[in-house]
Amino acid sequence: MKIRMNKKKRQVSGADDYLLTESSPFSVQEAYKALRTNVLFSLPGGKAKCIGVTSSMQSEGKSMNTVNLALSFGQIEKRVLLVDCDMRLPTVATKLGLVGQPGLSDVLVGNSALEEAVQDSKQFGISVLPAGTIPPDPTRLLESEQMQELLSRLREEYDYVLIDLPPITTVADASILAKYLDGFLLVVKHGQSQYRAIRSMMTQLQLANANVLGFIYANASVGGSKYYKSYYSYGSYGQ
């Protein structure tokens, strides 16, 4: 499957954002394949999986990593739904050149049917549920019975549901959803993520009894390449 690369520079995360494609640098493609493989082996079984991706603070690359991991699963023809659950600062639709509304918030309040909000992209080989209309209180929506029912329905329709969550030390959204998700991937950005913030993130997830699958280490130099200055690795969290 050939996916066109979007070379437009964006300032959402303070760095150049590139979508994963078959023409991406070999090291980047292999890193995402390794990440995808580790996720597959970390969550065995035939049932659908819901995975949240978050970080300790803003601008650490969580959204771009969520998007590219979804694209990686799409490349092996899994039924993938990418959900933008960062309803305060949504970026997923913009990164993929899709319409941002209707979306998740509109479905949860009953202003839109799920079928109207989900966008099936033949170009990217995945389905996307954007954040939708920015609500006054996103946390209340995520705590709602409607959110729980929605996730249950999505498990029936997709192999993997990848959820881009807000930074965990900023708002409680990620912790709220912990009991409904199969696991979390945590983005740590080289040269930016702070030890105290990471420790606080882990403490909050432990209190929520979250299943931490591992870390994505972003923005490290790869072989001196100036074309794509992000490296992605998978590792389990140890006490």
C-alpha positions in Angstrom: 0.0 0.0 0.0 1.5 3.3 -1.1 0.8 6.2 1.3 1.6 9.7 0.2 3.9 11.5 2.6 2.9 14.9 3.8 6.1 17.0 3.9 4.4 20.1 5.2 6.1 21.5 8.3 3.8 22.0 11.3 4.3 23.8 14.6 1.9 21.8 16.7 4.7 20.0 18.6 7.5 22.5 17.9 9.1 20.1 15.5 8.7 18.9 11.9 5.9 16.3 11.8 6.1 13.5 9.1 3.6 10.8 8.5 4.9 7.2 8.3 5.1 6.0 4.7 6.9 3.4 2.7 9.3 6.1 1.6 10.2 7.1 5.2 13.9 6.4 6.2 14.5 2.7 6.8 15.4 3.2 10.4 12.1 4.9 11.1 10.1 2.2 9.3 11.9 -0.5 11.2 11.4 1.2 14.6 7.6 1.4 14.0 7.6 -2.2 12.9 9.3 -3.1 16.1 6.9 -1.0 18.2 4.0 -2.6 16.4 5.4 -6.1 17.0 5.9 -5.5 20.7 2.4 -4.2 21.0 1.1 -7.4 19.2 3.0 -9.6 21.6 2.2 -7.6 24.7 -1.5 -8.0 24.1 -2.0 -11.5 22.7 -5.4 -13.1 21.9 -7.9 -12.6 19.2 -10.1 -10.0 20.9 -10.0 -6.3 19.9 -7.6 -4.1 21.7 -8.0 -0.5 23.0 -4.7 1.2 23.5 -4.2 4.7 24.9 -1.1 6.9 24.0 -0.2 9.7 26.3 2.8 11.7 27.7 3.7 13.6 30.8 3.4 17.1 29.3 2.5 18.8 26.0 4.7 18.9 22.9 6.3 15.5 23.5 5.1 14.0 20.3 2.3 11.8 21.5 -0.2 12.6 18.7 2.3 12.1 15.9 3.3 8.7 17.4 -0.3 7.7 17.8 -1.0 8.5 14.2 2.1 6.7 12.9 1.5 3.6 15.0 -2.1 3.5 13.6 -0.6 3.8 10.1 1.8 1.0 10.9 -1.1 -1.3 11.9 -2.9 -0.2 8.7 0.0 -1.4 6.6 -0.6 -5.0 7.8 -4.3 -4.6 6.9 -5.6 -4.6 10.5 -9.0 -2.9 11.1 -7.7 0.2 12.9 -9.6 3.1 14.4 -7.6 6.1 15.4 -9.5 8.2 18.0 -8.6 11.8 18.9 -9.5 11.9 22.5 -7.6 15.1 23.2 -10.7 17.2 23.0 -8.9 20.3 24.4 -6.1 20.5 21.8 -7.0 18.1 18.9 -4.5 17.6 16.1 -5.1 14.2 14.6 -7.5 15.4 11.8 -5.1 18.2 10.9 -2.1 15.9 10.6 -4.0 13.6 8.3 -5.7 16.4 6.3 -9.2 15.3 7.4 -12.3 17.2 8.6 -12.3 17.7 12.3 -16.1 17.7 12.9 -18.3 15.9 13.6 -16.3 13.7 15.9 -16.0 12.1 19.3 -17.6 14.8 21.4 -20.6 15.1 19.0 -21.2 11.3 19.2 -21.0 11.3 23.0 -23.6 14.1 23.4 -25.9 12.6 20.7 -25.5 15.3 18.1 -24.0 12.8 15.6 -24.2 9.1 14.8 -20.9 7.2 15.0 -21.2 6.3 11.3 -21.4 10.0 10.4 -18.3 10.9 12.5 -15.9 8.1 11.5 -13.9 8.8 8.4 -12.6 5.9 6.4 -9.4 6.8 4.6 -8.5 4.6 1.7 -5.3 6.7 1.3 -4.1 5.8 4.8 -5.8 2.4 5.2 -7.3 3.3 8.6 -10.5 4.8 10.0 -10.4 8.0 12.1 -12.7 9.4 14.7 -11.7 13.1 15.2 -12.2 15.0 18.4 -15.2 16.9 17.1 -16.6 20.1 18.5 -14.5 21.2 21.5 -16.8 20.7 24.5 -16.8 22.9 27.7 -16.0 20.0 29.9 -14.2 17.1 28.1 -13.6 15.2 31.3 -17.3 14.8 32.0 -17.8 13.3 28.6 -15.0 10.8 29.1 -16.5 9.8 32.5 -20.0 9.3 30.9 -21.8 6.0 30.4 -21.9 6.9 26.7 -18.1 6.7 26.5 -18.0 3.3 28.0 -20.7 2.1 25.6 -18.9 3.6 22.7 -15.6 1.8 23.5 -17.5 -1.5 23.8 -19.1 -1.0 20.4 -15.7 -0.1 18.8 -14.2 -3.3 20.1 -16.8 -5.1 18.1 -16.0 -3.3 14.9 -12.2 -3.0 14.9 -9.1 -5.0 15.6 -7.3 -2.1 17.3 -8.5 1.2 18.7 -5.7 3.6 19.2 -6.5 6.6 21.3 -4.6 9.8 21.4 -5.0 11.1 25.0 -4.2 14.4 26.6 -0.9 14.7 28.7 -1.5 12.9 31.9 -0.1 15.4 34.3 -2.2 18.2 32.8 -5.7 16.8 33.1 -7.2 13.6 34.5 -8.6 12.3 31.2 -6.1 9.5 30.6 -6.5 8.1 34.2 -10.2 8.2 33.9 -10.2 5.9 30.9 -7.6 3.5 32.4 -10.2 0.9 33.5 -11.6 0.7 29.9 -8.3 0.4 28.1 -6.1 -2.7 27.6 -2.9 -0.8 27.9 -1.0 2.5 27.7 2.0 3.6 25.6 3.9 6.5 27.1 5.8 9.0 24.9 9.1 10.4 26.4 10.9 13.0 24.3 14.6 13.1 24.2 16.0 16.3 25.7 12.6 17.6 26.8 10.7 15.2 29.1 11.4 15.8 32.8 12.1 13.1 35.3 9.7 14.5 37.9 6.9 14.7 35.3 7.5 11.2 34.1 7.5 9.9 37.7 4.3 11.8 38.4 2.8 10.2 35.2 3.7 6.7 36.4 2.3 7.4 39.9 -1.0 8.5 38.5 -1.3 5.5 36.2 -0.4 3.1 39.0 -3.1 4.6 41.2 -5.5 4.1 38.3 -4.4 0.4 38.0 -3.4 1.1 34.4 -1.6 -1.5 32.3 1.6 0.3 31.1 2.9 -1.5 28.0 6.0 0.5 27.5 7.6 3.8 26.4 8.1 5.4 23.1 11.4 7.3 23.1 11.0 10.2 20.6 13.2 12.7 19.0 16.6 11.0 19.4 19.1 11.3 16.5 19.3 8.4 14.1 22.6 8.0 12.4 23.1 11.7 12.0 20.1 12.0 9.7 18.8 15.5 9.3 15.8 14.3 7.3 13.9 12.7 10.2 15.1 13.4 13.6 12.9 11.1 15.6 13.7 7.6 16.8 11.1 5.3 18.3 11.8 2.5 20.7 9.7 0.2 22.9 10.6 -0.8 26.4 8.7 -2.1 29.4 8.5 -0.1 32.7 10.3 -1.6 35.6 9.7 -0.8 39.3 
